[in-house]
Amino acid sequence: MAVWALGINHHTAPLDLRGRFAFALDQLPETLQRFRASLARQPEAALLSTCNRTEIYCAADELELDSTVQWLASTGGVSPQELLDHAYVLKGDEAARHAFRVASGLDSMVLGEAQILGQLKHAVRAADEAGALGSTLHQMFQRSFAVAKQVRSHTEIGAHSISMTAAAVRLAGQLFEDLKDIKVLFVGAGEMIELAATHFAAKAPKGMAIANRTLERGEKLASRFGAEVLRLSDLPERLHEFDAVISCTASTLPLIGLGAVERALKKRRHRPIFMVDLAVPRDIEVEVQQLSDVYLYTVDDLAAVVQSGKENRQAAVAEAEIIIDAGVQSFMHWIGQRDPRGGVVELIRDLHAQTDEWRAAELARARKLLARGDDVDSVLEALARGLTQKMLHGALAELHTGDAATRQATAQTVERLFLRGQNKRNAG
C-alpha cells in the first residue's frame, strides 16, 4: 500500500499563493469526490485546508503523485511546476510523520498550538462523509490523534504558546494606550473570530460588534460578549466607528476594500485603525496596507510575535519527536502486515519497468538492423542474446563479488531464480 502527501504551508508558500488553494470546510466532500474521480484508481484521500496550509493525503495500491500534482495545480489555477516550486511531496513513512507532526502542533506557526488538531479532525470527518477515507488513512489519522494526545500529555510543547488571536491583542496594546478606550469590530463568526473576541473581551474594550453574512450566527456569538450585531452590507458606512478590525471569513473575495477604508479614515480625521486579516484568501484588500494611518497585519505578519519563546520549548520538541517516531514505526509496521505480498509492490512495479526498458532498447536495435537489410535470423539471434545478457548481468556480477559465504548465498538465490525445475548442481 502506497501512502503519499502533497501540500503547501506557511513555511513554503506566500499568503496569496496559499489563498488560491483554500477550501472551506463545507467544500471538502465535493472537492475530494472530484479529485478521486480524476485519478484512475480513485485512491483514499483527505484534504486539510487552514489559513496556514493546504494538504492532501492519499493511499492506494500504487503511487499516483504526478496525477495528484496535476489535479491540485489545476484547482489552484497554476502550472504544476509553479506548485512544485512551493510544495512538499512526501511518501511512505515521511507522509505519516508529517501528519503526526501536524496533529501534534509541531509544524504550526504557533509551536504546540492545539487548534490544528480540531481542524484535522474536521478534515478527516469530511473525508469520511465523502466516502474517501479508507482503512489505511483512517488508521493513520486515528494514530496521529493518539500521538498528539500523548505529546500534549507527556511534554511541555504547548506551554506558554501564543495564539494568533493573543498576538493580535498584544499588537493592539502596542498601538493604543489603553484597550479599554477602543471599539473593536469582528468580521465573521467562525472559530477564529470566537477566539479573537474572547481575547479582546478580556481587556474590556469600550465596545464590540460582530458583522457576519448570516445574522443568526452573528447574533449567537454577539450574545456571549454583549456585542452589537451588524450586517456585512453595513460595513462601508460603519467602519469609521471602530479603532480595531479583526476579520476572518471564508469569502473568496475581499470584503473590505481600499475605498471603504479611505472614507473611514477621512471620517475619523485620520485617527489610526488597527486591522488584522486572519483569512486566507484575504478579507482586506492588500492595497490597504499602503495607507499611512492603517496598521494592517496578516497571518504571516504575526509570525514574529507568535514565535517568541519558541527557543524555550526546543527540549519539548525533541521529546515530542521521539513519541512521533514511535507512532510512525508502529503505523508502517501495521501497513507491512496488511500487504499480502510482504511489502514488495513497488519492487514488482520497478522490475516490470526495467524489463520494459530492456525490451524497448533491444527492439529498437533490431528494427535498425532489419531496416539496413540484415538477415532476419541473425537479427532475432542478436535480439535474444541482448535480452538474455541484460537479464543475467546483475546476477553474474554478484556471483563474482563478496567473500565465500556471500557468494555461496548468492549462488543459492540465483539457482532458485533461474534454475527452477532444473537439476541443481553443488554451488560450492
C-alpha positions as CSV (number, residue, x, y, z in Angstrom):
1,M,0.0,0.0,0.0
2,A,1.4,3.4,-1.0
3,V,0.8,6.5,1.1
4,W,1.7,10.0,0.0
5,A,1.0,13.6,0.8
6,L,1.2,16.9,-1.2
7,G,1.0,20.3,0.4
8,I,1.9,23.9,0.8
9,N,2.2,25.8,4.0
10,H,3.4,29.0,5.7
11,H,7.0,27.6,5.5
12,T,6.9,27.1,1.7
13,A,4.4,29.4,0.1
14,P,3.4,33.1,0.4
15,L,-0.1,34.0,1.6
16,D,-1.5,35.0,-1.7
17,L,-0.5,31.6,-3.3
18,R,-2.0,29.8,-0.3
19,G,-5.2,31.7,-0.9
20,R,-5.5,30.0,-4.3
21,F,-5.7,26.6,-2.6
22,A,-8.0,27.5,0.3
23,F,-11.1,25.3,0.7
24,A,-14.0,26.0,3.1
25,L,-14.9,23.0,5.3
26,D,-18.3,22.5,3.6
27,Q,-16.4,22.3,0.2
28,L,-14.2,19.4,1.2
29,P,-16.5,16.4,0.5
30,E,-17.4,17.6,-3.1
31,T,-13.7,18.6,-3.7
32,L,-12.5,15.2,-2.6
33,Q,-15.0,13.4,-4.9
34,R,-13.8,15.5,-7.9
35,F,-10.2,14.6,-7.0
36,R,-10.8,10.9,-6.7
37,A,-12.8,10.9,-10.0
38,S,-9.8,12.5,-11.8
39,L,-7.5,9.6,-10.9
40,A,-7.6,6.2,-12.5
41,R,-7.6,4.2,-9.2
42,Q,-9.7,6.5,-7.0
43,P,-7.3,6.5,-4.0
44,E,-8.2,7.1,-0.4
45,A,-7.9,10.8,0.2
46,A,-8.3,13.5,2.8
47,L,-7.9,17.3,2.4
48,L,-6.8,19.6,5.1
49,S,-7.2,23.4,4.5
50,T,-6.4,26.1,7.0
51,C,-5.1,29.6,6.9
52,N,-1.5,28.2,7.1
53,R,-1.7,25.1,4.9
54,T,-3.5,23.1,2.3
55,E,-2.5,19.4,2.2
56,I,-3.9,16.3,0.5
57,Y,-3.2,12.9,1.9
58,C,-3.7,9.8,-0.2
59,A,-3.3,6.0,-0.1
60,A,-3.6,3.4,-2.9
61,D,-2.1,0.2,-4.1
62,E,0.2,2.2,-6.3
63,L,1.7,5.8,-6.1
64,E,-0.1,8.4,-8.2
65,L,2.0,11.5,-7.4
66,D,2.0,13.1,-10.9
67,S,-1.8,12.9,-11.2
68,T,-2.1,14.4,-7.7
69,V,0.1,17.3,-8.6
70,Q,-1.7,17.9,-11.9
71,W,-5.1,18.0,-10.1
72,L,-4.1,20.3,-7.3
73,A,-2.2,22.7,-9.7
74,S,-5.3,22.9,-11.9
75,T,-7.6,23.5,-9.0
76,G,-5.4,26.5,-7.9
77,G,-5.0,27.8,-11.4
78,V,-1.2,27.5,-11.5
79,S,1.2,25.3,-13.5
80,P,2.4,22.0,-12.0
81,Q,5.9,23.4,-11.8
82,E,4.8,26.6,-10.0
83,L,3.0,24.5,-7.5
84,L,6.0,22.2,-7.0
85,D,8.3,25.2,-6.5
86,H,6.4,25.9,-3.3
87,A,5.1,22.4,-2.3
88,Y,6.4,19.4,-0.4
89,V,5.9,15.9,-1.7
90,L,6.1,13.1,0.9
91,K,5.9,9.3,0.6
92,G,5.5,6.4,2.9
93,D,6.8,7.0,6.5
94,E,7.6,10.6,5.7
95,A,4.0,11.3,4.8
96,A,2.8,9.6,8.0
97,R,5.4,11.5,10.1
98,H,4.2,14.8,8.6
99,A,0.6,14.0,9.5
100,F,1.7,13.1,13.1
101,R,3.7,16.3,13.4
102,V,0.9,18.5,12.1
103,A,-1.6,16.9,14.5
104,S,0.8,17.5,17.4
105,G,1.3,21.2,16.6
106,L,5.0,20.8,15.7
107,D,4.5,22.1,12.1
108,S,2.3,25.1,13.1
109,M,3.2,28.7,13.0
110,V,2.4,28.7,16.7
111,L,4.5,25.9,18.0
112,G,2.3,23.5,20.0
113,E,-1.0,25.2,19.3
114,A,-4.0,23.0,19.8
115,Q,-6.4,24.4,17.2
116,I,-4.8,22.4,14.3
117,L,-5.8,19.1,15.9
118,G,-9.5,20.1,15.8
119,Q,-9.1,21.3,12.2
120,L,-7.5,18.0,11.2
121,K,-10.4,16.1,12.9
122,H,-12.9,18.1,10.9
123,A,-11.0,17.4,7.7
124,V,-11.0,13.6,8.4
125,R,-14.7,13.7,9.2
126,A,-15.3,15.5,5.9
127,A,-13.3,12.8,4.0
128,D,-15.3,10.1,5.7
129,E,-18.6,11.8,4.7
130,A,-17.3,11.9,1.1
131,G,-16.6,8.2,1.2
132,A,-12.9,8.9,0.5
133,L,-11.5,7.7,3.8
134,G,-10.4,4.1,3.5
135,S,-8.9,1.8,6.2
136,T,-5.3,3.0,5.6
137,L,-5.9,6.7,6.1
138,H,-8.4,6.1,8.8
139,Q,-5.7,4.2,10.7
140,M,-3.1,6.8,10.0
141,F,-5.2,9.7,11.3
142,Q,-6.5,7.9,14.3
143,R,-3.0,7.1,15.3
144,S,-2.0,10.7,14.7
145,F,-4.7,11.9,17.1
146,A,-3.5,9.4,19.7
147,V,0.1,10.6,19.3
148,A,-1.0,14.2,19.5
149,K,-2.7,13.5,22.8
150,Q,0.4,11.7,24.1
151,V,2.6,14.6,23.0
152,R,0.4,17.1,24.8
153,S,0.1,15.0,27.9
154,H,3.8,14.0,28.3
155,T,5.7,17.1,27.1
156,E,5.7,20.8,27.6
157,I,5.2,21.5,23.9
158,G,2.1,23.6,24.4
159,A,3.3,25.5,27.4
160,H,3.2,29.3,27.1
161,S,2.4,29.2,23.4
162,I,1.0,32.4,22.0
163,S,-2.0,32.0,19.7
164,M,-2.6,34.2,16.6
165,T,-5.5,35.9,18.4
166,A,-3.5,36.6,21.5
167,A,-0.8,38.0,19.3
168,A,-3.3,40.4,17.8
169,V,-4.3,41.6,21.2
170,R,-0.6,42.2,22.1
171,L,0.0,44.2,18.9
172,A,-3.2,46.3,19.5
173,G,-1.9,47.0,23.0
174,Q,1.3,48.4,21.5
175,L,-0.7,50.8,19.3
176,F,-3.3,52.0,21.7
177,E,-2.5,53.4,25.1
178,D,-5.4,51.6,26.8
179,L,-7.6,48.9,25.1
180,K,-10.5,49.9,27.4
181,D,-10.8,53.0,25.3
182,I,-11.3,51.4,21.9
183,K,-14.1,49.9,19.9
184,V,-13.5,46.5,18.2
185,L,-15.2,45.1,15.1
186,F,-15.1,41.4,14.3
187,V,-15.9,40.3,10.8
188,G,-17.1,36.7,10.6
189,A,-18.4,34.3,13.3
190,G,-16.2,31.2,13.0
191,E,-13.9,29.6,15.4
192,M,-11.0,32.1,14.9
193,I,-13.3,35.1,15.4
194,E,-14.7,33.5,18.5
195,L,-11.1,33.1,19.9
196,A,-10.3,36.7,19.0
197,A,-13.5,38.0,20.6
198,T,-12.6,36.0,23.8
199,H,-9.1,37.6,24.0
200,F,-10.3,41.1,23.3
201,A,-13.3,40.8,25.7
202,A,-10.8,40.0,28.5
203,K,-9.4,43.6,28.0
204,A,-12.9,45.1,28.5
205,P,-12.9,47.4,25.4
206,K,-15.4,50.3,25.2
207,G,-17.4,48.5,22.5
208,M,-17.5,45.3,20.4
209,A,-19.5,44.4,17.3
210,I,-19.9,41.3,15.1
211,A,-20.5,41.6,11.4
212,N,-21.5,38.3,9.7
213,R,-23.1,37.2,6.5
214,T,-25.6,35.1,8.5
215,L,-27.3,37.4,11.1
216,E,-28.5,34.4,13.2
217,R,-25.0,33.1,13.7
218,G,-23.6,36.6,14.4
219,E,-26.3,37.2,17.0
220,K,-25.5,33.9,18.8
221,L,-21.8,34.9,19.1
222,A,-22.6,38.5,20.0
223,S,-24.8,37.4,22.8
224,R,-21.9,35.8,24.6
225,F,-19.9,39.0,24.7
226,G,-22.7,41.7,24.9
227,A,-21.6,42.8,21.4
228,E,-23.6,44.6,18.7
229,V,-24.6,42.8,15.5
230,L,-24.0,44.3,12.0
231,R,-24.9,43.2,8.5
232,L,-21.9,42.9,6.2
233,S,-23.6,45.4,3.9
234,D,-23.4,47.9,6.8
235,L,-19.6,47.8,6.9
236,P,-18.8,50.7,4.5
237,E,-21.0,53.1,6.5
238,R,-20.0,51.9,9.9
239,L,-16.3,51.2,9.5
240,H,-15.1,54.6,10.8
241,E,-16.6,53.9,14.2
242,F,-14.1,51.2,15.0
243,D,-10.5,51.5,16.2
244,A,-9.7,47.8,15.6
245,V,-11.0,45.5,12.9
246,I,-10.4,41.7,13.1
247,S,-11.6,39.7,10.1
248,C,-11.7,36.0,9.3
249,T,-14.3,34.7,6.9
250,A,-14.5,32.1,4.2
251,S,-15.1,34.6,1.4
252,T,-13.2,34.1,-1.8
253,L,-13.1,37.8,-2.4
254,P,-12.0,40.8,-0.2
255,L,-14.9,42.2,1.9
256,I,-13.1,45.4,3.0
257,G,-11.8,47.4,0.1
258,L,-9.3,50.3,-0.2
259,G,-12.0,52.9,-0.9
260,A,-14.1,52.0,2.1
261,V,-11.0,52.3,4.4
262,E,-10.0,55.6,2.9
263,R,-13.5,57.0,3.5
264,A,-13.4,55.7,7.1
265,L,-10.1,57.4,7.7
266,K,-11.4,60.6,6.4
267,K,-14.4,60.5,8.8
268,R,-12.0,59.6,11.7
269,R,-9.8,62.6,10.8
270,H,-7.0,60.1,10.2
271,R,-7.0,58.6,13.7
272,P,-5.3,55.2,13.2
273,I,-7.1,52.0,12.6
274,F,-5.6,48.6,13.7
275,M,-6.6,45.8,11.3
276,V,-5.9,42.1,11.4
277,D,-6.7,39.9,8.4
278,L,-6.7,36.3,9.6
279,A,-8.4,35.0,6.4
280,V,-6.9,33.0,3.5
281,P,-7.6,34.2,0.9
282,R,-7.6,37.8,2.2
283,D,-10.7,39.6,3.6
284,I,-9.0,43.0,3.4
285,E,-7.5,44.3,0.1
286,V,-3.7,44.2,0.1
287,E,-3.5,47.9,-1.0
288,V,-5.0,48.9,2.4
289,Q,-1.6,48.3,4.0
290,Q,-0.2,51.3,2.0
291,L,-2.3,53.8,3.9
292,S,-0.2,55.7,6.4
293,D,-2.9,55.6,9.2
294,V,-3.7,51.9,8.9
295,Y,-1.8,49.2,10.8
296,L,-2.7,46.0,8.8
297,Y,-1.4,42.6,9.9
298,T,-1.9,39.3,8.1
299,V,-1.4,35.8,9.4
300,D,2.2,35.8,8.1
301,D,2.9,39.2,9.7
302,L,2.1,37.8,13.1
303,A,4.8,35.1,12.7
304,A,7.5,37.1,14.7
305,V,5.1,37.6,17.6
306,V,3.9,34.1,17.9
307,Q,7.5,32.7,17.6
308,S,8.6,34.5,20.8
309,G,9.5,32.0,23.5
310,K,10.0,29.2,20.9
311,E,13.6,28.6,22.0
312,N,12.4,27.7,25.5
313,R,10.4,24.8,24.0
314,Q,13.0,23.1,21.9
315,A,13.7,20.4,24.5
316,A,10.0,19.6,24.5
317,V,10.2,19.3,20.7
318,A,12.9,16.7,20.9
319,E,10.7,14.7,23.4
320,A,7.7,15.0,21.0
321,E,9.7,13.8,18.0
322,I,10.6,10.6,19.9
323,I,6.9,9.9,20.5
324,I,6.1,10.7,16.9
325,D,8.9,8.4,15.6
326,A,7.5,5.5,17.6
327,G,4.0,6.2,16.3
328,V,5.2,6.3,12.7
329,Q,7.1,3.0,13.1
330,S,4.0,1.3,14.5
331,F,1.9,2.6,11.6
332,M,4.4,1.4,9.0
333,H,4.5,-2.0,10.7
334,W,0.8,-2.2,10.5
335,I,0.9,-1.4,6.8
336,G,3.5,-4.1,6.2
337,Q,1.4,-6.7,8.0
338,R,-1.6,-5.9,5.8
339,D,0.4,-6.3,2.5
340,P,-0.2,-9.9,1.4
341,R,3.0,-9.7,-0.7
342,G,5.2,-8.6,2.1
343,G,5.5,-5.0,1.0
344,V,7.1,-5.7,-2.4
345,V,4.5,-3.9,-4.6
346,E,7.0,-1.1,-5.5
347,L,9.7,-3.7,-6.3
348,I,7.4,-5.6,-8.6
349,R,6.5,-2.4,-10.4
350,D,10.2,-1.4,-10.8
351,L,11.0,-4.9,-12.2
352,H,8.3,-4.5,-14.8
353,A,9.6,-1.0,-15.7
354,Q,13.1,-2.2,-16.0
355,T,12.3,-5.2,-18.3
356,D,10.1,-2.9,-20.4
357,E,13.0,-0.6,-20.9
358,W,15.3,-3.5,-21.9
359,R,12.7,-4.9,-24.3
360,A,12.2,-1.4,-25.9
361,A,16.0,-0.9,-26.4
362,E,16.6,-4.3,-28.0
363,L,13.5,-4.0,-30.3
364,A,14.8,-0.6,-31.4
365,R,18.2,-2.1,-32.2
366,A,16.6,-5.0,-34.1
367,R,14.5,-2.7,-36.2
368,K,17.6,-0.7,-37.2
369,L,19.3,-3.9,-38.3
370,L,16.3,-5.1,-40.3
371,A,16.0,-1.6,-41.9
372,R,19.5,-1.8,-43.3
373,G,18.9,-5.3,-44.7
374,D,20.5,-7.7,-42.2
375,D,19.4,-11.3,-42.2
376,V,16.2,-11.9,-40.1
377,D,17.6,-15.0,-38.3
378,S,20.8,-13.2,-37.2
379,V,18.8,-10.2,-36.0
380,L,16.5,-12.4,-34.0
381,E,19.5,-14.2,-32.5
382,A,21.1,-10.8,-31.6
383,L,17.8,-9.7,-30.0
384,A,17.5,-12.8,-27.9
385,R,21.2,-12.7,-26.9
386,G,20.9,-9.0,-25.9
387,L,17.8,-9.6,-23.7
388,T,19.5,-12.6,-22.1
389,Q,22.7,-10.7,-21.3
390,K,20.8,-7.8,-19.8
391,M,18.8,-10.2,-17.6
392,L,21.8,-12.2,-16.4
393,H,24.3,-9.3,-16.0
394,G,23.3,-8.4,-12.4
395,A,23.3,-12.0,-11.2
396,L,26.6,-12.8,-12.8
397,A,28.2,-9.7,-11.4
398,E,27.0,-10.6,-7.9
399,L,28.4,-14.1,-8.2
400,H,31.9,-12.6,-8.5
401,T,31.7,-10.2,-5.6
402,G,32.0,-10.6,-1.8
403,D,33.6,-13.3,0.4
404,A,33.0,-17.1,0.0
405,A,29.9,-17.1,2.3
406,T,28.3,-14.2,0.4
407,R,29.0,-15.9,-3.0
408,Q,27.5,-19.2,-1.6
409,A,24.3,-17.4,-0.5
410,T,24.1,-15.5,-3.9
411,A,24.6,-18.8,-5.8
412,Q,21.7,-20.4,-4.0
413,T,19.5,-17.4,-4.7
414,V,20.4,-17.4,-8.4
415,E,19.6,-21.1,-8.6
416,R,16.2,-20.5,-7.1
417,L,15.5,-17.7,-9.5
418,F,17.0,-19.0,-12.8
419,L,17.2,-22.8,-12.5
420,R,13.8,-23.7,-11.1
421,G,12.8,-27.2,-12.1
422,Q,16.4,-27.9,-13.3
423,N,18.8,-30.5,-11.8
424,K,20.7,-28.4,-9.2
425,R,24.4,-28.7,-9.0
426,N,26.5,-28.2,-6.0
427,A,27.1,-24.5,-5.7
428,G,30.2,-25.0,-3.5
